[in-house]
Amino acid sequence: MPTIETDEHKALRRAVAALGKRHGRGYDREHLWSEAGKLGYLGVNLPEEYGGGGGGIFELSLVLEELGAAGCPLLMMVVSPAICGTVIARFGTPAQKSTWLPALADGTRTMAFGITEPDAGSNSHRITTTARRDPDTGDWLLTGRKVFISGVDIADATLIVGRTEDSRTGRLKPCLFIVPKDAPGFTRRQIDMELQAAEKQFELTLDDVRLPADALVGDEDAGLLQLFAGLNPERIMTAAFAIGMGRYALSQALDYARERTVWNAPIGAHQAIAHPLAQAHIDLELARLMMQKAAHLYDEGDDAGAGEAANMAKYAAGEACVKAVDQAVHTLGGNGLTREFGLASLITAARVARIAPVSREMILNYVSHQTLGLPKSY
């Protein structure tokens, strides 16, 4: 596994960092998204024959991390190219690929992802959104609810996780459907969040949403494989989002610690300030290594190994991000809570990486029984 990035990776980091620096903390999401798409950054993981860069999640996570480190993270990168683009590239029909991948790659179209439900939470086996066939037309009819779905208002469609009945066993199995934003019966309600973010959160209602037979992505009998093909990149990209945010907070604290002088010395000269910042840097670097391991395993086709590493990376990055933001605020003192420095809003935002798309407690459950072989508690 390449633990040291290639010259191409380093060049990509520099180019994305320059883009992020031009936009900065006061960035316009739509403008940045459009520019990143034109430069090829949004589709760096998608196949070249569909307008992508031919890279993988490794390269895409690098892009998101650098934008986050510049103070302008694009949350929809976690969803549109990483989850939806990956699933369609791996399992979509030729028509789905030609329709969606070029537009996802250049940023002219965006796709949201809907899995979480009000009564399911982390238990995907309790998803109640169901899809049934219309025996007369062959169309699909989707009914259900989703909650905390990002960016539905700016997305052209949503990749919905539903369940269909297995005709052989009668059991429900997960399947993925592309639902256009203007589909009759598909409605959204914005959730009032304390979190200040460019991308809004929504509750979705699907009331007998009629979809053509070709709205199904992939094989109806391979639902779990297809689902986790999207969930592993989601965890890796969430780690990139968190690492970038942590790096941004740390850079703000370091600038302040070098310049703020008390008792004739910069405060960064004092170990009570310097050591916690050094520790925050170490934690972020360790989280990045696990993220890169997870991305490498995923790009090599090792879905099982990537699943374990992606969960660990997401956990480590979430913890490192929260600690980095907290220490940055403490370093600035009262200034850490002012709008001028922009750190106070990160106190809430950093917690997202601990909660979504899977809580740290569920990751610890996964590691304890999948990796360590301990019995389940649930």
C-alpha positions in Angstrom: 0.0 0.0 0.0 1.4 3.4 -0.9 1.7 5.3 2.4 3.6 8.1 0.6 1.6 9.9 -2.0 2.9 10.0 -5.6 4.0 13.2 -7.3 0.7 13.2 -9.1 -1.2 13.2 -5.8 1.0 16.0 -4.5 0.4 18.0 -7.6 -3.4 17.4 -7.2 -3.2 18.5 -3.6 -1.5 21.7 -4.6 -3.9 22.5 -7.4 -7.0 21.9 -5.2 -5.5 23.9 -2.3 -5.0 26.8 -4.7 -8.6 26.6 -5.7 -9.7 26.5 -2.1 -7.5 29.4 -1.2 -9.1 31.5 -4.0 -12.6 30.9 -2.5 -11.8 30.7 1.2 -14.2 30.6 4.2 -16.7 33.0 2.6 -17.1 30.7 -0.4 -20.2 30.6 -2.7 -21.1 26.9 -2.8 -22.6 27.0 -6.3 -19.7 28.9 -7.8 -17.1 26.6 -6.2 -18.9 23.5 -7.2 -19.1 24.7 -10.8 -15.4 25.6 -10.9 -14.3 22.3 -9.3 -16.4 20.4 -11.8 -14.9 22.3 -14.8 -11.4 21.6 -13.5 -12.2 17.9 -13.3 -12.0 17.6 -9.5 -15.5 16.4 -8.8 -15.2 13.4 -11.1 -11.7 12.5 -10.5 -12.9 9.0 -9.3 -15.2 8.3 -12.2 -14.3 6.4 -15.4 -12.5 8.3 -18.1 -14.9 7.0 -20.8 -17.7 8.9 -19.0 -15.7 12.2 -18.6 -14.1 11.3 -15.2 -10.5 11.3 -14.2 -10.2 7.6 -14.0 -8.9 7.7 -10.5 -10.5 6.4 -7.3 -11.8 7.3 -3.9 -8.2 7.9 -2.9 -8.0 10.9 -5.2 -11.5 12.1 -4.5 -10.9 12.1 -0.7 -7.7 14.1 -1.3 -9.8 16.8 -3.2 -12.4 17.0 -0.4 -9.7 17.2 2.3 -7.9 20.0 0.6 -11.0 22.0 0.1 -11.9 21.5 3.7 -8.5 22.6 4.8 -9.0 25.8 2.9 -12.3 26.4 4.8 -14.6 25.6 1.9 -15.6 21.9 2.1 -18.2 20.6 -0.4 -20.4 18.2 1.5 -22.2 17.0 -1.6 -18.9 15.5 -2.8 -19.5 12.8 -0.2 -22.8 12.1 -1.8 -22.9 12.9 -5.5 -19.6 11.6 -7.0 -18.5 9.3 -4.1 -21.7 7.4 -3.3 -24.0 7.8 -6.3 -21.3 8.1 -8.9 -19.5 5.0 -7.6 -22.7 2.9 -7.4 -23.8 3.8 -10.9 -20.3 3.3 -12.3 -20.1 -0.1 -10.8 -23.6 -1.4 -11.2 -25.6 0.9 -13.4 -26.9 0.1 -16.9 -25.2 1.5 -19.9 -28.0 4.0 -20.2 -27.7 5.1 -16.5 -24.0 5.5 -16.9 -24.2 7.6 -20.0 -27.0 9.7 -18.6 -25.5 10.4 -15.2 -21.8 9.9 -15.0 -20.6 12.7 -17.4 -22.9 15.2 -15.6 -21.9 14.1 -12.1 -18.2 14.3 -13.2 -18.4 17.9 -14.5 -20.8 19.1 -11.8 -23.7 20.1 -14.1 -25.9 17.6 -12.4 -26.0 16.5 -8.8 -27.5 13.4 -7.0 -28.5 13.1 -3.4 -28.6 9.8 -1.4 -31.5 8.6 0.7 -31.1 5.8 3.2 -31.8 7.0 6.8 -35.3 6.7 8.0 -37.1 8.1 11.1 -37.6 4.6 12.7 -34.6 2.8 11.3 -31.6 4.9 12.3 -28.4 2.7 12.1 -30.4 -0.5 11.6 -30.7 -0.7 7.8 -32.6 -4.0 8.2 -35.5 -1.9 9.5 -35.9 0.3 6.4 -39.6 0.4 5.6 -39.4 2.2 2.3 -40.7 -0.5 -0.1 -40.9 -0.9 -3.8 -43.4 -3.1 -5.6 -44.1 -3.8 -9.2 -47.1 -2.7 -11.1 -48.2 -6.0 -12.7 -49.8 -4.2 -15.6 -47.0 -1.8 -16.6 -43.9 -3.2 -15.0 -43.3 0.1 -13.3 -42.0 0.4 -9.7 -44.1 2.1 -7.0 -42.1 3.4 -4.0 -43.6 4.3 -0.7 -41.8 5.4 2.5 -40.0 8.2 4.3 -36.4 9.3 4.6 -34.9 11.8 7.0 -31.6 13.9 7.3 -31.0 13.7 3.6 -28.5 16.3 2.4 -28.9 18.7 -0.5 -32.1 17.4 -2.0 -33.1 20.9 -3.0 -30.0 21.3 -5.2 -30.0 17.7 -6.5 -31.5 16.6 -9.9 -32.4 13.2 -8.4 -32.0 11.1 -5.3 -30.6 7.6 -5.1 -33.2 6.0 -2.8 -32.6 2.8 -0.8 -35.8 0.8 -0.7 -36.7 -2.8 -0.2 -38.3 -5.3 -2.5 -39.8 -8.7 -1.7 -37.9 -11.7 -2.7 -40.3 -13.9 -4.6 -38.5 -17.1 -3.5 -38.3 -16.3 0.3 -40.8 -13.5 0.8 -38.1 -11.6 2.7 -37.4 -7.9 2.0 -34.1 -7.1 0.3 -32.4 -3.7 -0.3 -32.5 -2.2 -3.7 -31.5 1.2 -5.1 -33.7 3.5 -7.3 -33.0 6.8 -9.1 -35.9 9.1 -8.2 -36.0 12.4 -10.2 -36.6 15.5 -8.2 -39.9 16.2 -9.9 -41.4 12.7 -9.7 -45.1 12.9 -8.7 -45.6 11.9 -5.1 -42.0 12.7 -4.1 -42.0 15.6 -1.6 -39.5 17.2 0.7 -39.6 19.2 3.9 -36.6 21.1 5.1 -35.5 20.3 8.7 -34.8 23.3 10.9 -31.1 22.7 11.9 -28.9 24.6 14.4 -26.0 23.6 12.2 -25.0 26.3 9.8 -24.1 24.7 6.5 -24.4 25.4 2.8 -26.2 22.1 2.2 -29.6 21.8 3.9 -31.2 18.7 5.5 -34.5 17.3 4.4 -37.2 14.8 5.3 -38.6 13.0 2.2 -41.9 11.5 1.6 -42.5 9.0 -1.2 -46.2 8.4 -1.8 -46.6 5.7 -4.5 -43.9 7.3 -6.5 -44.1 5.7 -10.0 -40.8 4.9 -11.6 -40.0 3.1 -14.9 -38.5 -0.3 -14.7 -35.1 1.1 -15.6 -35.0 3.3 -12.5 -33.6 0.3 -10.6 -29.8 0.4 -10.3 -28.0 -2.9 -10.8 -29.3 -6.3 -10.1 -32.4 -6.7 -7.9 -30.7 -9.7 -6.2 -27.4 -8.0 -5.3 -28.8 -5.2 -3.1 -26.4 -5.5 -0.2 -23.3 -5.6 -2.4 -24.5 -2.5 -4.2 -25.4 -0.7 -1.0 -22.1 -1.2 0.6 -20.3 -0.2 -2.6 -21.7 3.2 -1.7 -21.4 3.2 2.1 -17.7 2.5 2.2 -16.9 5.5 0.1 -19.3 7.5 2.2 -17.3 6.7 5.4 -14.0 7.4 3.6 -15.2 10.8 2.3 -16.7 11.7 5.7 -13.2 11.1 7.1 -11.8 13.4 4.5 -14.4 16.0 5.3 -13.5 15.8 9.0 -9.7 15.9 8.4 -10.0 18.9 6.2 -12.1 20.7 8.8 -9.7 19.8 11.6 -6.7 21.1 9.5 -8.5 24.4 8.8 -9.2 24.9 12.5 -5.6 23.9 13.4 -4.1 26.4 10.8 -6.2 29.2 12.3 -4.9 28.4 15.8 -1.3 28.1 14.6 -1.4 31.5 12.9 -2.9 33.0 16.1 -0.4 31.3 18.4 2.5 32.6 16.4 1.3 36.2 16.4 -0.5 36.7 19.7 2.0 37.9 22.3 1.6 37.9 26.0 4.4 38.6 28.5 6.8 39.4 25.7 6.5 36.1 23.9 4.1 34.5 21.4 1.7 32.3 23.2 2.8 29.4 20.9 6.1 29.4 22.7 4.3 28.0 25.8 3.9 24.3 26.1 0.4 24.6 27.4 -0.5 25.9 24.0 2.0 24.2 21.8 1.7 20.6 23.0 -2.1 20.3 22.6 -1.8 21.7 19.1 1.0 19.3 18.3 -1.2 16.4 19.5 -4.1 17.6 17.4 -1.8 17.6 14.3 -0.6 14.0 15.2 -4.1 12.8 15.5 -5.2 14.3 12.2 -2.1 12.7 10.5 -2.9 9.3 11.9 -6.5 9.6 10.8 -5.4 10.5 7.3 -3.2 7.4 7.1 -6.1 5.2 8.0 -8.3 7.0 5.5 -5.7 6.5 2.8 -5.5 2.8 3.7 -9.3 2.5 3.4 -9.3 4.3 0.1 -6.5 2.2 -1.3 -8.2 -1.1 -0.2 -11.5 0.1 -1.8 -9.9 1.1 -5.0 -8.2 -2.3 -5.2 -11.5 -4.0 -4.9 -11.1 -5.4 -1.4 -14.6 -4.5 -0.2 -14.3 -6.5 3.1 -11.0 -4.9 4.0 -12.2 -1.5 3.0 -15.2 -1.8 5.2 -13.2 -2.4 8.3 -10.7 0.4 7.5 -13.3 2.9 6.4 -15.1 2.5 9.7 -11.9 3.0 11.6 -10.9 6.0 9.4 -14.3 7.7 10.0 -14.0 7.1 13.7 -10.4 8.4 14.0 -11.1 11.4 11.8 -14.2 12.4 13.7 -12.4 12.3 17.0 -9.4 14.1 15.7 -11.6 16.8 14.1 -13.5 17.5 17.3 -10.3 17.7 19.4 -8.6 20.0 16.8 -11.6 22.4 16.7 -11.9 22.5 20.5 -8.2 23.1 20.9 -8.3 25.8 18.3 -11.1 27.6 20.1 -9.3 27.4 23.4 -6.1 28.7 21.8 -7.9 31.8 20.6 -9.8 32.3 23.8 -12.6 34.8 23.4 -11.6 35.4 19.8 -12.4 31.8 19.1 -16.1 32.6 19.5 -16.1 35.6 17.2 -17.4 35.7 13.6 -14.1 37.2 12.5 -12.2 33.9 13.0 -15.0 31.6 12.0 -14.2 28.8 14.5 -17.3 28.9 16.7 -19.5 27.5 14.0 -17.1 24.5 13.6 -17.9 23.4 17.2 -21.2 22.2 16.0 -20.1 21.1 12.5 -17.3 19.0 13.9 -19.7 16.8 15.8 -21.3 15.8 12.5 -18.3 13.5 11.8 -19.0 11.7 15.1 -22.7 11.2 14.3 -23.1 10.7 10.6 -23.3 8.6 8.5 -22.8 6.2 11.4 -22.2 6.9 15.0 -18.9 6.2 16.7 -20.7 3.8 19.0 -21.9 1.7 16.1 -18.4 1.7 14.7 -17.1 0.4 18.0 -19.8 -2.3 17.8 -18.6 -3.2 14.4 -14.9 -3.4 15.4 -15.7 -5.3 18.6 -17.6 -8.1 16.9 -16.3 -8.1 13.3 -12.6 -7.5 14.0 -12.1 -8.7 17.6 -14.6 -11.5 17.5 -16.5 -10.5 20.6 -20.2 -11.5 20.9 -22.9 -9.0 19.8 -24.8 -7.0 22.4 -27.8 -6.5 20.0 
